[in-house]
Amino acid sequence: MKVLYSPEAIAARVKDLAATLNKSFADTKLIHTVVTMNGAAVFAADLCRQLSVPQVLHYTGGSYFKGNIKQEIAMNPETLPTNFHLAPVLVIEDILDSGNGIRQLRQILGTRGAGPITVVSLFKRIGSPALADHTAFSLPKELFVVGYGLDMDGRYRELPGIYSLENTLITATMGTC
């Protein structure tokens, strides 16, 4: 494994993102935070603890990969409120790729009365058409990463940094997130 981002580099970037979000939500009484995918859980935990605005947390999603092969998956709206009552929503993503997943989620949130939607992502793939308001790091399109919540078949989530697995590239694409 090759270290891409140390725990210290990640912590510094999360702190910067939290400061930016705290300014954005300074006059907000409550936000709904939607964490997509298991891979975003560690990033979300670190980020949410540094936010000063009260939050209601929700989790949605599934797995986009089997090994290092991309698969199509739809967002799971069953875990989300049926009405957000125009409250602001913060979406926390692990990796923005094709943008299909975040596009689906924006549509779902819109039909459920979400107020302004802010998207923050740990990674955005270089060349991705997906729209994020804030991104921690960029990621080459073909690089497969693990650690800091990101996994390969359930392994490596516990690693404190972010690593590339040597000789492991994304090998096939169906519909992707």
C-alpha positions in Angstrom: 0.0 0.0 0.0 1.1 3.5 -0.8 0.1 6.4 1.5 -1.7 9.2 -0.4 -2.9 11.2 2.6 -1.6 11.0 6.2 -4.0 11.2 9.1 -2.6 14.6 9.8 -3.2 15.9 6.3 -6.8 14.6 6.5 -7.4 16.2 9.9 -6.1 19.5 8.6 -8.4 19.4 5.6 -11.4 18.4 7.6 -10.8 21.3 10.0 -10.7 23.7 7.0 -13.9 22.3 5.6 -15.6 22.6 9.0 -14.5 26.2 9.4 -16.0 27.0 5.9 -19.3 25.2 6.7 -19.5 26.8 10.1 -19.4 30.2 8.4 -22.1 29.1 5.8 -24.4 27.8 8.5 -23.7 30.6 11.1 -27.3 31.8 11.2 -28.9 28.4 10.8 -30.8 26.8 13.7 -30.7 23.2 12.5 -29.5 21.2 9.5 -30.2 17.7 8.3 -27.0 15.9 7.5 -27.3 13.0 5.0 -24.3 10.7 5.0 -24.1 8.6 1.8 -22.4 5.3 1.7 -20.6 3.5 4.5 -17.3 4.9 3.1 -18.3 8.4 4.2 -19.0 7.4 7.8 -15.5 8.2 9.2 -15.2 11.5 7.2 -18.7 12.4 8.4 -18.0 11.7 12.0 -14.9 13.8 12.0 -16.6 16.6 10.1 -19.8 16.6 12.1 -18.1 16.8 15.4 -16.4 20.1 14.3 -19.7 21.7 13.1 -21.3 24.2 15.5 -24.8 24.0 14.0 -27.2 21.5 15.6 -27.8 18.5 13.2 -30.1 15.6 12.6 -28.1 12.7 11.1 -29.4 10.4 8.4 -27.6 7.6 6.5 -28.4 6.3 3.0 -26.8 4.4 0.1 -25.2 1.1 -0.5 -22.0 -0.2 -2.1 -20.8 1.0 -5.5 -17.9 -1.5 -5.7 -17.4 -5.2 -5.5 -13.7 -5.5 -5.2 -12.3 -2.8 -7.5 -15.2 -3.2 -10.0 -17.8 -0.4 -10.2 -21.4 -1.4 -10.1 -24.6 0.5 -10.5 -26.7 1.2 -7.4 -29.6 3.5 -6.6 -29.9 5.6 -3.6 -32.1 4.2 -0.8 -34.7 6.9 0.1 -36.4 4.7 2.7 -33.9 5.8 5.4 -34.6 9.5 4.8 -37.4 11.7 6.2 -40.5 12.1 4.0 -40.5 15.9 4.7 -37.5 18.1 5.5 -39.8 21.2 6.0 -37.4 23.4 3.9 -34.5 22.8 6.4 -31.0 23.1 5.0 -29.4 19.7 4.1 -25.7 18.9 4.2 -24.9 15.9 2.1 -21.6 14.2 3.0 -20.1 11.9 0.3 -17.1 9.7 0.1 -16.2 9.9 -3.6 -17.9 11.8 -6.3 -17.5 10.0 -9.6 -20.0 10.1 -12.5 -22.5 12.2 -10.5 -25.4 9.7 -10.9 -25.7 9.0 -7.2 -25.7 12.6 -6.1 -28.1 13.6 -8.9 -30.5 10.9 -7.7 -30.1 12.1 -4.1 -30.7 15.8 -5.0 -34.0 14.7 -6.7 -35.1 12.7 -3.7 -34.3 15.5 -1.3 -36.1 18.0 -3.6 -39.3 16.0 -3.6 -39.1 15.7 0.2 -39.1 19.4 0.9 -35.3 20.0 1.4 -34.2 23.6 1.7 -30.8 24.6 0.4 -28.6 21.5 -0.3 -24.8 21.7 0.3 -22.7 18.8 -0.9 -19.3 18.1 0.7 -17.1 15.2 -0.5 -14.0 13.6 0.7 -12.9 13.0 -2.9 -13.9 14.1 -6.3 -12.5 12.2 -9.3 -10.6 14.4 -11.7 -12.8 15.0 -14.7 -16.0 14.1 -12.8 -19.1 16.1 -13.9 -20.5 15.7 -10.3 -21.2 19.0 -8.6 -20.0 19.5 -5.0 -19.9 22.7 -3.0 -16.8 21.6 -1.1 -14.2 18.8 -1.8 -11.4 17.7 0.5 -9.2 16.1 -2.2 -9.0 15.3 -5.9 -8.5 11.7 -7.1 -7.3 10.3 -10.4 -10.1 8.6 -12.3 -8.6 5.1 -12.3 -7.1 5.1 -8.8 -8.7 2.8 -6.2 -8.2 4.0 -2.6 -8.8 2.5 0.9 -8.6 3.7 4.5 -10.3 6.4 6.5 -13.7 4.6 6.0 -13.1 3.5 2.4 -12.9 -0.2 1.7 -12.3 -3.0 -0.7 -14.8 -5.8 0.1 -15.2 -4.6 3.6 -11.5 -4.5 4.4 -9.2 -1.5 5.2 -11.8 0.9 6.5 -10.0 1.1 9.9 -6.8 2.5 8.5 -6.2 6.1 9.7 -4.8 7.4 6.4 -5.8 7.1 2.8 -3.9 4.6 0.7 -3.8 3.3 -2.8 -3.5 -0.5 -3.2 -0.5 -1.1 -5.5 -1.5 -2.6 -8.8 -5.2 -2.1 -8.1 -7.0 0.1 -10.5 -10.7 0.4 -11.3 -11.1 -2.2 -13.9 -14.7 -2.1 -15.2 -17.5 0.4 -15.3 -21.2 -0.1 -15.4 -23.5 2.8 -14.2 -21.6 4.5 -11.5 -22.2 7.1 -8.8 
